[in-house]
Amino acid sequence: MKRHLGRRLALVGLAVTTAVTGVLPGAMTAQADTVAELVQVVDPSLWSPIAPGPAGVAYRPDENSLIVVDSDRNNLSGFDGINLWEYSLTTGLVLYTGVLPTIEPTGVDYDPDNNRLFVSSDSDDLVLVIGPGADGKFGTGDDVDLGQVALVGDIEDPVFHP
């Protein structure tokens, strides 16, 4: 239980930081007068289908949503392939779920200028670059494979810097 609580808090922390400042934590500079305020609590263990261990979160500003990937779903009995969720910060609802071309996505980042995802894969030691297809969604059958980078080691948490 502690493991899932910690991941839920990490997801909440990212959502709060993004909602309060409008930027992701890596892009922030320290300011003594900045005060964080809890805006929304997101519990992916309540989603359907469940996200038992969110491993990566990226903010998608054009949709005011979070893209969440989970590397633990493949350990569930009856694994259906779903390992991506897009969650609306506006409505508080899951917009859609998707299946990425890896069973173990460990991290994700989003490039808003070019509308593409960077997804790290623990099972393949790759960072995948994915564009949405005509439906505008990620993890669906019409995604565009924009390439991949093979890396050695435990690959997690890609970060995109324009």
ChimeraX attribute file (.defattr): number of C-alpha atoms within 10 A of each C-alpha:
attribute: neighborCount
match mode: 1-to-1
recipient: residues
	/A:1	5
	/A:2	7
	/A:3	9
	/A:4	16
	/A:5	13
	/A:6	13
	/A:7	18
	/A:8	20
	/A:9	14
	/A:10	17
	/A:11	22
	/A:12	18
	/A:13	19
	/A:14	18
	/A:15	25
	/A:16	21
	/A:17	18
	/A:18	20
	/A:19	19
	/A:20	16
	/A:21	13
	/A:22	14
	/A:23	14
	/A:24	16
	/A:25	14
	/A:26	8
	/A:27	8
	/A:28	12
	/A:29	7
	/A:30	6
	/A:31	7
	/A:32	6
	/A:33	6
	/A:34	9
	/A:35	8
	/A:36	12
	/A:37	10
	/A:38	12
	/A:39	15
	/A:40	13
	/A:41	14
	/A:42	20
	/A:43	17
	/A:44	22
	/A:45	15
	/A:46	10
	/A:47	14
	/A:48	10
	/A:49	15
	/A:50	16
	/A:51	23
	/A:52	21
	/A:53	20
	/A:54	27
	/A:55	23
	/A:56	25
	/A:57	24
	/A:58	25
	/A:59	26
	/A:60	20
	/A:61	14
	/A:62	9
	/A:63	12
	/A:64	15
	/A:65	22
	/A:66	24
	/A:67	23
	/A:68	24
	/A:69	30
	/A:70	25
	/A:71	23
	/A:72	18
	/A:73	24
	/A:74	17
	/A:75	11
	/A:76	9
	/A:77	7
	/A:78	8
	/A:79	12
	/A:80	11
	/A:81	15
	/A:82	19
	/A:83	28
	/A:84	26
	/A:85	28
	/A:86	25
	/A:87	24
	/A:88	17
	/A:89	19
	/A:90	9
	/A:91	10
	/A:92	12
	/A:93	13
	/A:94	18
	/A:95	14
	/A:96	15
	/A:97	21
	/A:98	17
	/A:99	17
	/A:100	22
	/A:101	17
	/A:102	19
	/A:103	21
	/A:104	23
	/A:105	32
	/A:106	26
	/A:107	25
	/A:108	28
	/A:109	23
	/A:110	24
	/A:111	18
	/A:112	14
	/A:113	8
	/A:114	9
	/A:115	14
	/A:116	18
	/A:117	24
	/A:118	24
	/A:119	29
	/A:120	31
	/A:121	27
	/A:122	19
	/A:123	14
	/A:124	18
	/A:125	16
	/A:126	22
	/A:127	25
	/A:128	24
	/A:129	19
	/A:130	22
	/A:131	22
	/A:132	19
	/A:133	15
	/A:134	9
	/A:135	10
	/A:136	11
	/A:137	17
	/A:138	25
	/A:139	22
	/A:140	18
	/A:141	13
	/A:142	14
	/A:143	18
	/A:144	16
	/A:145	14
	/A:146	13
	/A:147	11
	/A:148	14
	/A:149	10
	/A:150	13
	/A:151	13
	/A:152	8
	/A:153	10
	/A:154	13
	/A:155	20
	/A:156	19
	/A:157	19
	/A:158	19
	/A:159	16
	/A:160	12
	/A:161	9
	/A:162	7
